[in-house]
Amino acid sequence: MTVPLYQAKAEMFRTLGHPVRIRVLELLQSGPRPVRHLIDEIDIEPSSLSQQLAVLRRAGIVVSFRDGGQVMYALSTPAVADLLAAGRNILAEVLTDRGGLLAQLQAHQDSS
């Protein structure tokens, strides 16, 4: 039995719904990184980072491989970076709209 597309999308967005996972993906946009660099960049215990990386790996959003003695992580597809960029664009538009609404509300309060 196949999963409906909308359900698969919801699962993917649930997987992305954690700040550490988003930060990892942001860091991986510039290319593969060893786990130790991710730990240096993210203020998190190594065991917690490992759990979050496992979630991303199981979902197929990142891939891991060995390079010498280091475990490296990379985005599984450039489309992940595109999704993060779309999220930034949506957030910027939403916040701009909210800022405009806030300015309108403040102007209305000042004239009352």
C-alpha positions as CSV (number, residue, x, y, z in Angstrom):
1,M,0.0,0.0,0.0
2,T,1.5,3.4,-1.0
3,V,1.4,6.5,1.1
4,P,-0.5,9.4,-0.4
5,L,1.7,12.2,-1.6
6,Y,0.3,14.7,0.9
7,Q,1.0,12.4,3.7
8,A,4.6,11.9,2.6
9,K,5.0,15.6,2.3
10,A,3.7,16.1,5.9
11,E,6.2,13.5,7.2
12,M,9.0,15.4,5.4
13,F,7.9,18.7,7.0
14,R,7.6,17.1,10.4
15,T,11.2,15.8,10.0
16,L,12.3,19.4,9.2
17,G,10.4,20.8,12.2
18,H,13.3,20.8,14.6
19,P,15.7,23.8,15.0
20,V,18.9,21.6,15.2
21,R,17.9,19.8,12.0
22,I,17.3,23.0,10.2
23,R,20.7,24.4,11.4
24,V,22.5,21.2,10.2
25,L,20.9,21.6,6.8
26,E,21.9,25.2,6.6
27,L,25.5,24.3,7.4
28,L,25.5,21.5,4.8
29,Q,24.4,23.9,2.0
30,S,28.0,24.9,1.5
31,G,29.1,21.3,1.0
32,P,29.8,18.1,2.9
33,R,31.1,18.6,6.5
34,P,32.6,16.2,9.0
35,V,30.6,15.6,12.2
36,R,33.2,17.4,14.3
37,H,32.7,20.6,12.3
38,L,28.9,20.4,12.9
39,I,29.5,19.9,16.6
40,D,31.7,23.0,16.6
41,E,29.1,25.1,14.9
42,I,26.0,23.9,16.8
43,D,25.8,24.2,20.6
44,I,24.6,20.7,21.3
45,E,25.9,17.5,22.9
46,P,27.5,15.1,20.4
47,S,24.9,12.4,21.3
48,S,22.0,14.8,20.6
49,L,23.5,15.8,17.3
50,S,24.0,12.1,16.4
51,Q,20.3,11.5,17.0
52,Q,19.2,14.5,14.9
53,L,21.6,13.4,12.0
54,A,20.1,9.9,12.2
55,V,16.6,11.3,11.8
56,L,17.7,13.3,8.8
57,R,19.5,10.3,7.3
58,R,16.5,7.9,7.8
59,A,14.3,10.5,6.0
60,G,16.7,10.6,3.1
61,I,17.4,14.3,3.5
62,V,21.1,13.9,4.2
63,V,23.6,11.2,3.4
64,S,26.7,10.1,5.3
65,F,30.0,8.7,4.1
66,R,33.5,8.1,5.3
67,D,36.4,10.2,4.2
68,G,39.5,8.8,5.7
69,G,38.8,8.6,9.4
70,Q,36.0,11.1,9.4
71,V,32.3,10.6,9.0
72,M,31.0,13.2,6.6
73,Y,27.4,14.5,6.0
74,A,26.0,16.1,2.9
75,L,22.6,17.1,1.6
76,S,21.1,14.2,-0.4
77,T,20.0,16.5,-3.2
78,P,20.4,20.2,-4.1
79,A,16.6,20.5,-3.8
80,V,17.0,20.5,0.0
81,A,18.9,23.8,-0.3
82,D,16.1,25.1,-2.6
83,L,13.6,24.2,0.0
84,L,15.5,26.1,2.7
85,A,15.7,29.1,0.4
86,A,12.0,29.0,-0.3
87,G,11.4,28.8,3.5
88,R,13.5,32.0,4.0
89,N,11.6,33.7,1.2
90,I,8.3,32.8,2.7
91,L,9.4,33.9,6.1
92,A,10.7,37.2,4.8
93,E,7.4,37.9,3.0
94,V,5.3,36.9,6.0
95,L,7.3,39.0,8.4
96,T,7.2,41.9,6.0
97,D,3.4,41.6,5.8
98,R,3.2,41.4,9.6
99,G,5.4,44.5,9.9
100,G,3.1,46.4,7.5
101,L,0.1,45.3,9.5
102,L,1.8,46.3,12.7
103,A,2.6,49.8,11.2
104,Q,-1.1,50.1,10.1
105,L,-2.3,49.1,13.6
106,Q,0.0,51.6,15.3
107,A,-1.0,54.4,12.9
108,H,-4.6,53.6,13.6
109,Q,-4.0,53.7,17.4
110,D,-2.2,57.0,17.1
111,S,-5.1,58.6,15.2
112,S,-7.7,57.4,17.7
